[in-house]
Amino acid sequence: MAVSQSKPFGLWPSPISPEFMSGAIRLEDVQIDEDGTVVWLESADGKTQLMAQSGIDAPRSLAPGFKVGGSVGYGGGDFTIRGGKAVFASKNRLYSVGLMGGQPTPFTPEFGEMASPVISPNGQYALFISSIDRADCLAMVKMDGSKWPVKLASGADFYMQPVWHPNGNAVAWIEWDHPNMPWDGCRLMLGELVDDSNLRYQQIDGGPAEAVFQPVFSPDGHYLVYARADGNDDVLILLDLETLQKRTLAKGKCLIEPAWIQGLRSIAWDPGSTSVYYLVNTNNKRSLERISLATGQVTATNVAPYSWIKQIDCAKDGSLVFIAANPQTPDRVVKLNPNGSLQVLKRSTPENIPDDYLQDPQPIEWKAPDGSVVHGLYYAPRSPHFTSPGLPPAVISIHGGPTSARVWEHNSQSIFFTSRGFAYLEVNHRGSSGYGRDYMYSLRKNWGKLDVEDAAGGAAALGELGLADKGRIAIMGGSAGGYTVLNSLIHYPAIFKVGINFYGVANLFDFLIGTHKFEERYNDSLVGTLPEAAEKFKAWSPIFHADKITNPVAIFQGEIDKVVPRDHSDQIVTVLKTNHVPHIYRLYEGEGHGFRKAQTIADFYNNINQFLLTYLLF
């Protein structure tokens, strides 16, 4: 057994290199066809592959050389499968390809942006979401390419989650309008096809202040099931399509997933239309439950050892597929067979990190100035080879969104830091999802204030609990998290010794006109509307107070970021240069909002490590 050596925190040699961090595969989605063929989307080093696996055959790429991906908003809704075919979005076109092989064939013209294709039951048509010159719609096209796509529904600002009725004559979808985000309020629509270019439809549920999520028709065509907000909780609703009567099937704190992207799925019917599977989020651990329509009995489905699963889909034989992880296990494509056994179809990494570096996070809580309870996930320094006396330096991580959360899944970033001797705290500040809608809505009109208070409170809690050296705390975050980083350095310079900001929002005024359509009215709920909220916009925009930043800052930015354009980072760096504040700035060519290239990711972590060694430890 190896004897631990004493070495200062932060200087422990680690097997988790920057190159290791750049090598993981991102597993985006997984679906299962009627014959049991499983198809998933994976990406690495900026490239994507649509993979299929049947029976005991090895996985194969269905579209080599294609950049598969939906392009509406943040993306998602990349592909669909049915009856031995896959349809996928790539570079503003839809393509079809056989699951057993063949060349992908385009069947739409090359224009606009596309996402969330779904194949009709007879295999002749595809529904999809289209966005052309900022005008979104629900569209349909013949898959033989003989006709141009037609608009079935338009007039709303946004559309997502289209689905076919099993008879092929009806469809359902979600739509919403500015200034809402889909988790704030949206509409569930149900339509009947009059012919192959006209749709008669009506609103079934939802509204400006009521969120609905993921409609799914039962295989027998009798019902539609979906999730709906209900106060602090969410409910699972069953709609009888003959009578249009609604029935509450189940209730839980977090059944609705904030729909940042197209194509999210947390509900699935069993093949006999007798029960429904759904995911339940409890304090950002996910479980899979099944409810019987006849008895209302809820059964927990055993998915151990996984604590976070997503993108569930059910096959004709009752098999389930999903992407699964836990703190020790990176994302996997997993199949749950009818006999209850779990089969791993794809791993996102080699899973070769020694167990001695892995750990479950420790949930911690602290009180905000107004007495509210704030949540965080803490990871202690961990190495089988090194120990240190005293308290460790800490990295406090702020998630993006801000309507997002850190959850009980594998977090290689936490291991990158803890294996080197840093403590690591993920702050799920007020406004985060996973703790009920009241907690999520508490950030409204307070973005730039409460998130910053909670970041400072998390740092203070680490000191009070004896978990970190309060004089050596770094704050780190990207996008909305980077916004919190900059504001924290401005308002709490004595708490945070250094900051790490990647593509963070710096100017709320610019964000209104410079970001993409999906988020251009997000500030209405998070901060307020102009001109009434102009003082808030100025008070909470880091660029107007950047002169107060005196601690070292590392800034990273994608050159072609369309969500938070590079001007935000450029403006902050100009102030830092003028004031001679120690900083580094890395602008990555060809990168957008979130880094994808292996070389970029390795450089990112290399620079962060050197930055902390230079400015945090000593």
N, C-alpha and C positions, 0 to 999 in steps of 0.2 A: 504494500500500500504506500502511495507517494506521501512524503512528508511536506506539509505546506510551508512555504517560505514567506517571510515577512517582506513586503514590498509596498511602497506608498500607494494608496488608493489612486486610481486613474492611470497608473503606470504598469498595471498587470499585463504581461503579454497575453494575447488572445488569439484563438484559432478563428475567430469571426472577423475576417479581413474585409476591407472595402470591396475587394474582388468577390468575396463570398456573397456580400450583400447585393451585388449586381447580377448574380447568377440565377436567382429564383425565377420560376415560371409563374405567371399570373393566370389562375384559373378563373375565367370570367362567367361561364354559364355551362349547364349540362342539361340535356333532354334525352328522353328515351322513346323510341318509336314502337309501333304496335308489335313488331316481331322481336323486340328486345334489343335492337341495335341502339347503342348509346353514343351520343354525339356531344362533344364539348368544344369550347373555344379556349385556347391557351395562347399566351403571348410572352415573349422574352426578347430583350434587346431591340425593342421597337418593332418587332415583327409578330404577326398573328398567324395561327394555324387553326383550321377547323378539322377536328379529329373525329374518327368514327371507329367503333369497336363492336364486333359482332361475335357472339359465342366465345370460343376460345382463341379466335384469331387475334393476331397482333393489331394494335391501333394503326390506322392509316390516315394520311392527310387527304381531305376531300378537295381542297382548293390551294395546292401549292403555288406560291408566288403571288397570291391575292392578299391584299390588306383587308381582311374581313372586319367589319365593324359598322354599327349604326352611327349616323352622324348628326342626329337631332339632339340639341342641347349638349349634355355631357356624354352622350352616346348611350350604349346599351341597346337591348333589343336587336342583337346582331344577326340572329339566325332563327330558323324554325325548321322542324322536321315533321313529315307525315307521309305514310304510305310508301316508304322507301325512297323519299326525296328530301333533300334539304334545300331551303331557300335562304340566301344570305345577302346582306348589304355590303357593297364595296365600291368606294369612289363614286357615290351618287348614282348607283345602279343596283338593281336586284338581279341576282343570278340563281339559277337552279342547277342542281347536280344530283345524280343518283348516289345513294348511300353505299352502293356496292362498287362505285367507280364511274369513270367517265369524265369528260371535260365540262367545267361549269359553262353554262349558256346564259347570256343576258336576255332579259325579256322586258326591260323598261329602257326608255331613252336615258341618256346621261345628262340629268339636270336635277337641280335642287338637292335636298338632303333627305335621307330615308332611314327608317328604323321600324322595328317591331313587325316584320312580316309574319303573316299566319296563313297557312294553306287551307283552302276550303275543303270540306269533307269529300267532295267529288274530285279533288285534285286539279281543278281547272282554273281556279282563281286564287289570287293572293290579296288579302287586306294588308295595308301598311300605313304608317304615319309618314306624311310628306310635309316638307317645309321648303317653300320657294319664296325668296325675297321677303323673308320674315312672316309669311302667311302660312300657317299650319293647317292641315286638314286630315281627315280620314279618307283614304283613297283605296281604290280597288283596280286590279289589272288582270287580264287574261294571261296565264302563264305560258301560253304558246307564243306570246309576243305579237299576236295578230291585231291588237287594238292598243290605242294609247290608254294610259291610266285615266280613270274618271274620279272626280270628287264625289264622295258619298255624303260627307258632312263637313261643313266649314262654318266659319263665323266665330268660333271660340279662339282664344289665343293659343291654347295648347291641347294636344291630344296624346293619349297613351293607352296601353294595355287593351288593344282590340282582340276580340275572340269571336269565333264562329259558333253558332248553334249546330248541333249534330245533323240537323236536316239541311243545312246549307242555305236556309232562307231567312235567317235572322242573325244579327250580330249585336254585340255589346261593347262598350268602351268607356273610358274615363276622359273627361274634358274639364278645363278650367280657364279662368281669365285672370289677367293682371288686376290688382296687384298681388293676388294670392300665389303662394307656392302650393303644390298639390296636397301637402300635409296640413295646410291651413283650411282649405275648402275647395271642393271640386264636385262635379256632377257625374252620376252614373247614368248612362244613356243606353236605351234598348231600341233597336231598329229592325224593321222588316223590309226585305228587298222586294221592291215592286217589279224590277227587272234588273238587267245587268249594268244599269247606270243610275238607278234611282232608289232612294231609301226613304221610308217613312219611319220617323223615330220620335221618341218621347223620353223625358227625364223620369227616372225611376227612383232615385235617391240622391242624397247629398245636397250641397248648397254652398253659398258664399262663406259660411262659417262652419261647415260640416264636411269633414274629409271622408272619402270612400276609397277603397283600394281593391284591386285585382278581382274583377268579375270572372267567374268560371262556370260554364254550363255543365250540368250533369251529363254523363254519357248517354242516359236514356232520354234526354231532352226535356225532362219535366221541371227542372229547377235551375235557378241561377244562385250561386253562393258568392259572397263578397264580405269584406270587412268594412266597418263603419265606426267612426268616432262616436263615443257616448260619454260625455263628461270627461273625467280624468282617465277613463278606461276606453277600450275598444270592444266592439262586439262583432261576432260572426253572424251574418244575416242569411237566411234561406228565403228566396223568393219563389213562390209557386207561379210558374209561367202561365198557367191556365186561369187562375183567379187573381193573380198579382197580389196575393196576400203575403205578408212578410212575417217571418218567425225568427226570433233570436235563438241561435243554436248554442252559442258559447260566449263567455265574457272573459276578458283578460286585460291586463294593464297596457300591454303593447303588442297588439296584433298587426297594426299598420306600420309598415316600414317606410320611413321618409324616402320618397321616390326621387332621388337625385338623378337617376338614370332611367331609361326605358327598360322594359323587360323584366322587372323584378317579380319574383314569384314566392309566395309563402303559403299558398293554399293549393290543394290538389284533391280531386275526387278519387275514390276507389273505383275500379272498373265496373262494379255492379251497381253504382249509384246509390248505395245503401249507407255510406259513411263518407266523411270528409276529413282529410288530414290538414293540419294547420300548425304553423310555428308560433310558439309563445315566447316572448322576450321578457325575462324576469331579471331586472337589474343587470341587463346585458349579458346574460347567459340564455341560450336558446334551447328549448325542448320541443319535441315533436309529439303532438297529440292527435288522437283520432276520435271523432264523435259519431255515434250512431244516430241516424235520422229517426229510426223507429223508437228507440228507448231514451235517447239523450245521454246515454252513458258515455263518459269520456275515458279513454284508455291512453295511458302514456306509452309511446312506442320507444322501445329500448334502442338507443343509438350510441350507447357507451362504447368507447371512452370520449366521445365528442361533446363539447360544450357550446359549439357555435356551428350551426348548419344554415345553408341558404340554397335558393334555387331548386326547390323540390319539384319532382315530376313523377307521375305514376304511370306504369305500363299496363297493358291489357291483362297480364298474368298476375298483377298485384305487386310487382317489384317497384321499389322506389329508388330514384337516384337523386343525389344532392352533392353539394360541395361542403366538406366538413373539416373541422380543425378543433384543436384545444391548445392550451398554452405550451404543451410539449410537442405537439404534432402540427406541422404546417398543413396548408390546404391540400386536400385530396379530393379526387372524384370518387365517390363511394356509391355502391349499389347495395340496397337492402333487399335481399331475396325473400320470397314468400315464406320460407322456413325460418326467417329471423336472422340468418347469417349475414354478415357484412363482408363485402368484397371490394377491395381497393383496385380501381381501374387506372388511376393516374396519380402520381405524386408530384407536387410542385417543386420539391427539392430532393436531394439524395437522402435527407433525414439522417445525416451523419454527425450532427452536433452531439458530443458526449452528454449523457444524462446529467452529469454533475454541473452542467451549465444551465440546465433548464429548471423552471420553477413556475408554480402558480402565482398569479399576482395576489397581493394582500389588499382586500378592500379597506379603504380608510375613509373617514368622514371628518368634516370640520364645520364649524359654524361661520356663516357669513355675517357681516355687520348687522343685517336686519334679523338675525336669528335663524335664517334658513339653513338647512343641512345641505352641504355640498359633498359630492362623491369623487373619489379617485381610486386608481389602481396602482399600488406601489410594488416595485420590484427591487429587492435588495441586491447589493453587489454579490457576485457568486462566482467562485472559481475553485476547482479541486486542488490547485497548486499554490495559491497565494492568499495571505491574510494581511491585514493592516490594523494597527491600533487606532483608537479614536473614531471619529465619525467621517463618513465618506462625503465627497462632493456629490452633488445631485444635478441631474438634468430633468427639468420639468417640461413635459410635452403637452402642447395644446392642440387639440384636433381641429380640423377644418370644419366648414359648414356655414355657420356654427351649429346648425341643426344636424348634428351627427353625434358620434360617441365612440369611445374606445371600449372594446368588448373582450369577452373571454375566448380569444382565439390566439393562434401563434403570432408572436410579435418579434420578428428578428431584430428590429431596431432596439427593442429593450435589451436583448441579449448582447448586441454590439456594445452597448454601454455597460451593462452589469458585469460582463466578462472582463472588462478593463478596470473594474473597481469603482464604477459610478453607481450611485442610487438612481432610480428612474421612476418618476411619478407621472402617470397619465391623468390629467385633470378633466373630469366630466363636469364642467362648470354648469351653472344654471343656464338652461337653454338646450342642454344635451338631450338626446332621445334615450329611451330605455328605462326611464324612471316614472313614467306617466306623463300625460299631456299637460298637467299643471306645471310640472317641472320644465317641460320643453317650452311652454309659452312664457315662462317667467322672464325670459330675456327680451321679450317684446318691448320696444321703445327704450331699451337699455343696453344695446350692443355697443361696447366701448367703455362701459361702466361696470356691469356685474361680472362679465367674463374676466375683466382685469382684477376686480376685487377677489374673485375666486382663485385666480392664479397666484396672487399674493398670499391669500389665505392658505393655499396648498403648500407654499414654501414655508410659511410660518408653522403649519402643522407638522411638517417634517422635522423642524427644529424642536418643537415642543414634545414630540413623541420620541426624540432621540434617534431619528432615522437618518439624519443627514447633518452635515456641517452648514449651519445657516449662513456662514460667511463665504461659502463657495457653492452658489446655486446658479445654474444656467437655465434660461427659459428658451424653449424651441418650439416653432410651429410654422405651418405653411398655410397660405391662402387666408381664410378667416383666422386661423391660428397665428399666422404671421402678423396680422393686424393686432391681435392681442399681445404678441411679443413686443411690438413697437410701442404700444400704449403702456405696457408694463414697465418698459425701460424709461419712459417719460415720467410716469407717476410714482414708480417705486424703485428709484435707482439704488437705494440702500439695501434692497432685498435681493435684487438680481445682479450678480457680478458681471455677467455677459449675456448676450442674446444671439439667437440663431434664427434668422427669418428667411423663409423661402417663399417667393412669389406672394408676399403679403400685401393686403390692401393698405394703402397709405393715404388716399384721398377719397373721402366718401362722395364728394361732388363729382370727381372724375369717374368714379365707379358707376354712377348713374348713366353716364353717356358712353363709357368705354367698354363696358362688359357685354356679354352676350345676352340675347333676348331673355333667356330663362331666368336670369337673376337681376335684370335691370330695374325691377320694382321691389326687389327684396328688402331694400332699405326702408320702404314704407312701413313695414311691420317691425323691423329691427330697430330703427332709429326714429322715423317719422317722415312726414311729407313736407316738401318745400312749397312755399317759402316759410311756413310756420316753424319748421324744425331747423332752420338755418343755423341757429346758435349751437344746437346739438351737433350738427354736421361739422361745424368748425371746431367745437370743443373736443370731439372724439376722433377727428382726423389727425393721424400722427404727423402728417407733413407740416401742419401749422404749429407744431410744438416740438419739432425735431431738434431745435436748438438746445432742448433740455436733455437730449441723449448725450451722456458723457462716458458711459461704459462701452467696452469693445463690442462690435456687432459683426456677425458674418451674414452676408446676404447672397442668396442664390436665386437666379431668375431664368426662366425660359424665354428665348428671344422671340418666339412666335406665340406667346401666351395670349389667347383671346379672352380669357376670363378676367385675369388681372394683368393688363398689359405692362410691358417693361417700364413705362414711364413712372409707375409707382415706385419701383426700386431705384430707378435712375434719380428721381427727385430726392429720395432719402440719402443716397450716396453723395449727391452734390452737397448736401448740408453737412454730412459727416466729414467730407474732404475740407470744406471751408473752415470747420471748427477743429480740424486736426484730431478727430476722434479715431482711435485705432479701429480698423475695419478691414474686411476682405470682401470683394465682390466678384462673383463668378456668373457670367452671362453665357448660357449654353445655347449654341447654335442649333437650330432645328428642333428644339424642345418647346413644348407647350406648357399647359397647366398640369403639372405632374410629370416627373422625369421617367423616360422609358428606355433610353439607350444604356447599355451596360457600361460603356465608357463614362457616361455622365454620372451614373449612380456611384460608380467606384470613385470618381473624382470628388463627388459630393461628400461621401463619408471620409475620404482621405483628408479633405480640407477641414471638415468638422473636427476630426480627431486632432489635427495639428493646431487648430484654433483653440481647443480646450486645453491642450498641453501648454500653450503659450500664455493664455489669458485667464484661465480659471484655476489651475492647480496651484499657482505660485503667486 
